[in-house]
């Protein structure tokens, strides 16, 4: 599977994520000049999101999992409502 390298050429610490609905591949607090490698990202389209690290906006597995649960439950509930009519 392919990987993606991201280099922070800014003077600020950054948080980066490759997202579909939520952050699937991410790294936090990337220092200026640092290069990170996101491994096994797959050959699909992602949205690249980059945030200046303020210490409160880190990506996490827990937040991504919660997002997936919310979307899954919402979609299932909507499907059940539409298909019962």
N, C-alpha and C positions, 0 to 999 in steps of 0.2 A: 504494500500500500504506500502511496506517496506521503511525503511529509512537506511541511511548509516552514521556511525560516523567515523570521521577522527581526529586523534590526531597529533599535531605537536610536534614531539620529537626532532626537530632540535633546533639550537640556532638562526635561522633566521625567520623573518615573511614570511609566505607563502600564495600564492593564489592557490586554488584547484578548479578543475572542473571535472564533469562527462560529457563526450562529446559523441555525435554521429558525426554529421557533424560540429556542433558548441557546445559551452558550454550551456548545458540545465539546469544543476544544478551546482551552484558554490558558493564560499564564498571567500572573499578577506581579506588580511591583518590578517591572523590567527597568533596570537602571540605564541611564544615558550611555550609549555606546555598546550596550549588551545585545547579543543576538540569542534568540530563543528558537528552539525547534519544536514544532507541534507535530507529533508523530501519528502515523496511521490515520490520516484525515479522510481518506476515501476520495474517489473521483466524482464528486458531486458539487453542486453550486452552494457556496456559503456566502453569508454576509459578514464582512470584516468590520468589527466594532472595536474602536480604540478610545479609551478614556484616560484622562490624566488622573493618576492615582492620588486620591485625597485621603486614603486610609479607611474610607467607609464604603467605597464602591467596588470592592473586590468581587470577582466571579467565584462561584462555589458550586460544588457538586450538589449540595442540598438545595440551593436556589434553582438550579437547572432541573432537578428531579421534581421539585414542587410545581414548576411550570408545566412539565410534561403531564403530571397528574391532573392539573387543572384543565389543560386542553383536552386530555383524554376523557375526563368525566363530562365536560361541557359538550364535546362532540357526541358522546354516547347518549346523553340526555336529549340533545337536539334531535338526533337520529330517531330515538324512541318516540318523541313527540310527533315528528313529521310522519313517520311510518305507521303510526297507529290510527291515522285518519283515513 
